[in-house]
Amino acid sequence: MQTSFGSSTRPIPADQRSLRRWCVAVNGEQQTDVLYLVLDHPSFGTLTYGLTAGGHDGWTFHERGGGGSVILPFCRSQGELIVGLVEQERPLQGKRVLNAPRGFLECAEGHAVAAARELMEEMGFDAAALALTRLPGAPANPNSTFFETLGPGEGVHFFALEIPETLLTEDRGHRTFVASVIATDQGARRSRLAEQIGAAVFIPWYEAAMLGDMFTNAAVARLLAAQRDADPVR
């Protein structure tokens, strides 16, 4: 039985079947004797059911590369700290939401490279001319009941990019990028269409901190920590 999927979860010993509390169904049929189950996707990671490191049955998820990247563009506009988010369809939240650009790592990709790529794919903005900053703090575990971040550096990494105010404009009550700095080629449009991404907007940090997206909330908190020695934010 192959168990080398990068997960600490192992098959439940046959003599410990009584540990099973989760029900496994395949094609609508409940399987009564599942001791180990793996769902693996080369682009996302591995979901494993079995005996967890905590000593009970359960499922764990080990993300490709140990965790992805989140990037938060920001600007100090007229003394106010504003952060850049994208409007995106999130079917599992049942609606369109605002969230910070983020994503999984691609093969052999570093976290900073992934952050810049996600910014281009989701906002159409090329970060190459500006200084991408790694936000302070340890890589984050999205949900430590189920997500595995056991290896060095595993977890979600957070980055920020300061945007000059000259690159922003007012549109329908929000700040957004001026049209001249946004990629409009077919590849860029195809990427945003595939991920059902709409407008990019800059909103006050305190509004972003209260959105129903924990990656965005965490990114704002880390940005505030990084800005603690700067002028007071409002």
The 8 nearest C-alpha neighbors of each residue, nearest first, counted from 0:
[[1, 2, 10, 3, 35, 9, 36, 37],
 [2, 0, 3, 4, 37, 10, 9, 35],
 [1, 3, 4, 0, 9, 6, 10, 5],
 [4, 2, 5, 1, 6, 7, 0, 9],
 [5, 3, 6, 2, 45, 1, 39, 37],
 [6, 4, 3, 7, 61, 45, 2, 8],
 [7, 5, 8, 4, 61, 3, 47, 147],
 [6, 8, 52, 9, 51, 5, 147, 59],
 [9, 7, 51, 6, 50, 49, 52, 47],
 [8, 10, 50, 49, 7, 11, 51, 2],
 [11, 9, 35, 49, 34, 50, 12, 8],
 [10, 12, 34, 50, 49, 13, 9, 35],
 [13, 11, 15, 14, 10, 16, 34, 50],
 [12, 14, 15, 16, 11, 34, 10, 17],
 [13, 15, 12, 16, 17, 11, 18, 34],
 [16, 14, 12, 17, 13, 18, 11, 19],
 [17, 15, 18, 19, 13, 14, 11, 12],
 [16, 18, 15, 19, 14, 20, 13, 11],
 [19, 17, 16, 15, 56, 20, 55, 11],
 [18, 20, 17, 56, 16, 21, 55, 22],
 [21, 19, 18, 22, 56, 57, 17, 55],
 [20, 22, 19, 23, 57, 56, 58, 48],
 [23, 21, 20, 24, 29, 30, 31, 19],
 [22, 24, 30, 29, 21, 25, 33, 31],
 [23, 25, 29, 28, 30, 27, 26, 22],
 [24, 26, 28, 27, 29, 23, 30, 22],
 [27, 25, 28, 24, 29, 30, 23, 22],
 [26, 28, 25, 24, 29, 23, 30, 22],
 [29, 27, 24, 25, 26, 30, 23, 31],
 [30, 28, 24, 23, 31, 25, 27, 22],
 [29, 31, 24, 23, 32, 33, 28, 25],
 [30, 32, 33, 29, 23, 22, 24, 34],
 [31, 33, 30, 34, 16, 23, 19, 35],
 [34, 32, 35, 31, 30, 36, 23, 49],
 [33, 35, 11, 10, 49, 32, 36, 12],
 [34, 36, 10, 49, 48, 33, 11, 37],
 [37, 35, 48, 47, 49, 38, 34, 33],
 [36, 38, 47, 46, 39, 48, 35, 45],
 [39, 37, 46, 45, 47, 40, 36, 44],
 [38, 40, 45, 44, 37, 46, 41, 4],
 [39, 41, 44, 43, 42, 45, 38, 46],
 [42, 40, 43, 44, 39, 63, 45, 106],
 [43, 41, 40, 44, 63, 105, 103, 106],
 [44, 42, 63, 40, 41, 62, 103, 45],
 [45, 43, 62, 63, 40, 61, 39, 41],
 [44, 46, 39, 61, 60, 38, 40, 47],
 [45, 47, 60, 38, 59, 37, 39, 61],
 [48, 46, 37, 58, 59, 36, 45, 38],
 [49, 47, 58, 36, 35, 57, 37, 59],
 [50, 48, 35, 10, 56, 11, 9, 8],
 [49, 51, 56, 11, 9, 8, 55, 10],
 [52, 50, 8, 53, 54, 55, 56, 49],
 [51, 53, 54, 8, 7, 50, 55, 9],
 [54, 52, 51, 55, 50, 56, 8, 57],
 [53, 55, 52, 51, 50, 56, 18, 57],
 [56, 54, 50, 51, 53, 18, 57, 52],
 [57, 55, 50, 49, 19, 51, 18, 20],
 [58, 56, 48, 49, 51, 55, 50, 21],
 [57, 59, 48, 47, 145, 49, 46, 60],
 [60, 58, 145, 47, 146, 46, 147, 48],
 [59, 61, 46, 146, 45, 147, 145, 62],
 [62, 60, 147, 45, 44, 146, 6, 65],
 [63, 61, 44, 65, 66, 43, 64, 60],
 [62, 64, 44, 65, 43, 66, 61, 104],
 [63, 65, 66, 62, 104, 153, 67, 103],
 [64, 66, 153, 62, 63, 154, 148, 61],
 [67, 65, 154, 155, 62, 64, 153, 63],
 [66, 68, 103, 155, 104, 102, 156, 110],
 [67, 69, 156, 114, 101, 155, 110, 102],
 [70, 68, 101, 157, 100, 158, 114, 156],
 [71, 69, 158, 159, 114, 100, 157, 101],
 [70, 72, 159, 99, 158, 83, 73, 160],
 [73, 71, 160, 83, 159, 82, 161, 162],
 [74, 72, 82, 161, 81, 162, 83, 160],
 [73, 75, 162, 81, 161, 76, 80, 164],
 [76, 74, 80, 79, 78, 81, 77, 73],
 [75, 77, 79, 78, 74, 80, 164, 81],
 [78, 76, 79, 75, 80, 164, 74, 81],
 [79, 77, 76, 75, 80, 233, 232, 230],
 [80, 78, 76, 233, 75, 77, 81, 232],
 [81, 79, 75, 74, 232, 204, 203, 76],
 [80, 82, 203, 202, 204, 74, 73, 201],
 [83, 81, 73, 201, 202, 72, 204, 203],
 [82, 84, 201, 72, 200, 73, 71, 202],
 [85, 83, 99, 98, 200, 199, 97, 201],
 [86, 84, 199, 97, 98, 198, 87, 99],
 [85, 87, 97, 197, 198, 96, 196, 199],
 [86, 88, 196, 95, 96, 195, 197, 85],
 [87, 89, 95, 195, 94, 90, 96, 196],
 [88, 90, 92, 91, 95, 94, 87, 93],
 [91, 89, 93, 92, 88, 94, 95, 87],
 [92, 90, 93, 89, 94, 88, 95, 96],
 [93, 91, 90, 89, 94, 95, 96, 88],
 [92, 94, 90, 91, 89, 95, 88, 96],
 [95, 93, 92, 89, 88, 90, 96, 91],
 [96, 94, 88, 87, 89, 86, 97, 93],
 [97, 95, 87, 86, 94, 88, 98, 89],
 [96, 98, 86, 85, 84, 87, 95, 99],
 [99, 97, 84, 85, 215, 96, 212, 100],
 [98, 100, 84, 215, 71, 101, 85, 70],
 [101, 99, 70, 69, 118, 117, 121, 98],
 [102, 100, 69, 68, 117, 70, 99, 114],
 [101, 103, 67, 68, 117, 104, 69, 100],
 [102, 104, 67, 105, 43, 68, 66, 63],
 [105, 103, 67, 108, 113, 64, 106, 63],
 [104, 106, 108, 107, 103, 42, 113, 63],
 [105, 107, 108, 104, 42, 64, 63, 41],
 [108, 106, 105, 109, 104, 64, 110, 63],
 [109, 107, 105, 106, 104, 113, 112, 110],
 [108, 110, 112, 111, 113, 107, 104, 105],
 [109, 111, 113, 112, 68, 114, 108, 156],
 [112, 110, 114, 113, 109, 115, 158, 68],
 [111, 113, 115, 109, 114, 110, 116, 108],
 [112, 114, 110, 116, 111, 115, 104, 117],
 [115, 113, 111, 117, 68, 116, 112, 70],
 [114, 116, 118, 112, 117, 113, 126, 111],
 [115, 117, 113, 119, 118, 114, 120, 112],
 [118, 116, 120, 114, 119, 115, 121, 101],
 [119, 117, 115, 116, 121, 122, 120, 100],
 [118, 120, 123, 124, 116, 117, 125, 122],
 [121, 119, 117, 118, 123, 190, 122, 116],
 [120, 122, 118, 119, 191, 117, 123, 100],
 [123, 121, 124, 118, 119, 120, 199, 85],
 [122, 124, 119, 182, 181, 120, 121, 187],
 [123, 125, 119, 181, 122, 118, 126, 182],
 [126, 124, 119, 127, 123, 118, 115, 128],
 [125, 127, 129, 128, 115, 124, 131, 118],
 [126, 128, 125, 129, 130, 115, 131, 124],
 [127, 129, 126, 130, 125, 131, 124, 162],
 [130, 128, 126, 127, 131, 160, 161, 162],
 [131, 129, 132, 160, 128, 126, 161, 127],
 [130, 132, 160, 159, 129, 133, 158, 126],
 [133, 131, 159, 158, 134, 160, 130, 161],
 [132, 134, 158, 157, 159, 135, 131, 111],
 [133, 135, 158, 157, 221, 132, 159, 222],
 [136, 134, 221, 225, 133, 137, 224, 157],
 [135, 137, 138, 134, 221, 139, 157, 156],
 [136, 138, 139, 135, 156, 152, 154, 155],
 [139, 137, 154, 155, 156, 153, 152, 136],
 [140, 138, 154, 155, 137, 141, 156, 153],
 [139, 141, 154, 142, 143, 148, 155, 146],
 [142, 140, 139, 143, 146, 155, 154, 214],
 [143, 141, 144, 146, 140, 145, 147, 139],
 [142, 144, 146, 145, 140, 141, 147, 148],
 [145, 143, 142, 146, 59, 147, 58, 141],
 [144, 146, 59, 143, 142, 60, 58, 147],
 [147, 145, 60, 143, 142, 59, 61, 144],
 [146, 148, 61, 149, 60, 59, 145, 143],
 [149, 147, 153, 154, 150, 65, 140, 146],
 [148, 150, 147, 153, 151, 65, 7, 152],
 [149, 151, 153, 148, 152, 65, 147, 154],
 [152, 150, 153, 149, 148, 65, 154, 138],
 [153, 151, 150, 138, 154, 65, 137, 148],
 [154, 152, 65, 148, 150, 151, 66, 138],
 [153, 155, 66, 138, 139, 140, 65, 148],
 [154, 156, 66, 139, 67, 138, 68, 140],
 [157, 155, 68, 138, 69, 67, 154, 110],
 [158, 156, 69, 134, 68, 70, 133, 218],
 [157, 159, 133, 70, 134, 132, 69, 71],
 [160, 158, 71, 132, 70, 72, 131, 134],
 [159, 161, 72, 131, 132, 73, 162, 71],
 [162, 160, 73, 74, 72, 163, 159, 130],
 [161, 163, 74, 73, 160, 164, 72, 166],
 [164, 162, 165, 166, 74, 161, 167, 75],
 [163, 165, 166, 167, 162, 76, 74, 75],
 [164, 166, 163, 167, 168, 162, 177, 176],
 [167, 165, 164, 177, 163, 176, 168, 162],
 [168, 166, 176, 177, 175, 164, 165, 174],
 [167, 169, 174, 177, 175, 176, 170, 166],
 [170, 168, 174, 173, 175, 172, 171, 167],
 [169, 171, 173, 172, 174, 168, 175, 200],
 [172, 170, 173, 169, 174, 175, 200, 168],
 [171, 173, 170, 169, 174, 175, 200, 202],
 [174, 172, 170, 171, 169, 200, 201, 175],
 [173, 175, 169, 201, 168, 200, 170, 167],
 [176, 174, 200, 167, 168, 201, 199, 169],
 [177, 175, 167, 166, 168, 178, 180, 174],
 [176, 178, 167, 168, 179, 166, 180, 175],
 [177, 179, 181, 180, 176, 182, 175, 168],
 [178, 180, 177, 181, 182, 176, 166, 183],
 [181, 179, 178, 177, 124, 182, 176, 166],
 [182, 180, 123, 124, 178, 179, 183, 176],
 [183, 181, 123, 184, 187, 124, 180, 119],
 [182, 184, 187, 188, 181, 185, 123, 186],
 [185, 183, 187, 186, 182, 188, 189, 181],
 [184, 186, 188, 187, 189, 183, 190, 182],
 [187, 185, 189, 188, 184, 190, 183, 191],
 [188, 186, 190, 189, 184, 185, 183, 120],
 [187, 189, 185, 191, 190, 186, 192, 183],
 [188, 190, 186, 192, 187, 191, 185, 193],
 [191, 189, 193, 187, 192, 188, 120, 186],
 [192, 190, 196, 194, 188, 193, 189, 121],
 [191, 193, 195, 189, 194, 190, 188, 196],
 [194, 192, 190, 191, 195, 189, 196, 188],
 [193, 195, 191, 192, 196, 190, 87, 88],
 [196, 194, 192, 193, 88, 87, 191, 197],
 [197, 195, 87, 191, 194, 86, 192, 88],
 [198, 196, 86, 87, 195, 85, 199, 191],
 [197, 199, 86, 85, 200, 196, 122, 87],
 [198, 200, 85, 84, 122, 175, 86, 83],
 [201, 199, 175, 83, 84, 174, 173, 198],
 [200, 202, 83, 82, 174, 81, 175, 84],
 [201, 203, 81, 82, 204, 200, 83, 206],
 [204, 202, 81, 206, 205, 80, 82, 207],
 [205, 203, 207, 81, 206, 82, 80, 208],
 [206, 204, 208, 207, 203, 209, 219, 233],
 [207, 205, 208, 209, 204, 203, 202, 210],
 [206, 208, 204, 210, 209, 205, 203, 216],
 [207, 209, 216, 205, 206, 210, 219, 204],
 [210, 208, 207, 206, 211, 205, 216, 212],
 [211, 209, 207, 212, 208, 206, 216, 215],
 [210, 212, 213, 209, 216, 96, 215, 97],
 [213, 211, 215, 210, 214, 216, 98, 97],
 [212, 214, 216, 215, 217, 211, 210, 141],
 [215, 213, 217, 216, 212, 218, 69, 99],
 [214, 216, 218, 99, 213, 217, 212, 98],
 [215, 217, 208, 213, 219, 214, 218, 220],
 [218, 216, 220, 214, 219, 215, 213, 221],
 [217, 219, 215, 221, 220, 216, 222, 214],
 [220, 218, 222, 216, 217, 221, 208, 215],
 [221, 219, 217, 223, 222, 218, 224, 216],
 [222, 220, 224, 218, 223, 219, 134, 225],
 [221, 223, 225, 219, 224, 220, 218, 226],
 [222, 224, 226, 220, 221, 225, 227, 219],
 [225, 223, 221, 227, 222, 226, 220, 135],
 [224, 226, 222, 223, 227, 221, 135, 134],
 [227, 225, 223, 229, 224, 228, 222, 230],
 [228, 226, 224, 229, 225, 223, 231, 230],
 [229, 227, 226, 230, 225, 231, 224, 223],
 [230, 228, 226, 227, 231, 232, 225, 223],
 [229, 231, 232, 228, 227, 226, 78, 233],
 [232, 230, 229, 233, 227, 228, 226, 78],
 [233, 231, 80, 79, 230, 78, 229, 223],
 [232, 79, 80, 231, 78, 203, 204, 205]]
